[in-house]
Amino acid sequence: MRVIRFRDGGQVKLAAVTDEERAYLLPQEDVMALIHEAGERGLTPLRLVESAVKPENELPEAWTALELLTPLDAPEVWAAGVTYQRSREARNYEATGGRLDAQTFYDKVYDAVRPEIFFKSTAARTVGPNQPVTLRRDSSWQIPEPELGLVLARDGSIVGYTAGNDMSCRDIEGENPLYLPQAKIWRRSCSLGPAVRLAETVADPYDLRIACRIYREDRLVVEGTASTGQLNRRLDELVSFLAADNELFDGTVLLTGTCIVPPDEFTLAPGDRIEISIDGIGTLVNGVTAN
């Protein structure tokens, strides 16, 4: 069961999407309100959502045709880096100018007890489905990073999963690791959606297929697939380091790293279209514009 947010005549509404792709209006204002109401009533979030799946609540149009918003207003979006071998290789390539045999600090963080976790975005910098992400003007090597996102409650519990795009400037990060915030954070540099999958409905979060496709002038120019089973870290491990001596806010999203990196000669261009799909969540589509 998935939860989406959409705009209808100026109002923001919440809906549940079943595995049969049918959408039903929900009375709650957002997904975290739903989570808390379920707890107060002694129900699981799934049980509460199922109570609203009635014929009179079914939306007349397909949910993919709605004006979709980010599935939640995440107060903070954090991200974990170098959690897949492919990401480790890409970061080493950036840092060494293409010397694949060189050892760097990225090798150390891949194997270290402490993972790399960095601040990525705020609600104001994050866009939803079918909204454009932007390119940084001072970078000439930019890519999307398709990632599984963990939706967290304030106690650190994982209440849902979503798809995320951690836009990245490979040249800025490769020049100096201290430039990481500039390589990762700018206006419209993060996208989330199209839905939040309730955590209790995911049998195995380490068995999700992730796919990324990039189109240029409607021609497929990049395509890659991966599985969350390739993660080098446990999800609860990543959350524990984010929560350590830190205050989590309801609806915080933690992106868990990427295993799909476009070819080294590729960079995004205005007019490109990025499609990120995760099993059971849906496809997050964003166009690319200049900043």
Summary of the structure (lengths in Angstrom):
residues: 291
radius of gyration: 18.7
end to end distance: 35.8
largest distance: 62.0
contacts: 974
relative contact order: 0.20
helix: 25%
strand: 35%
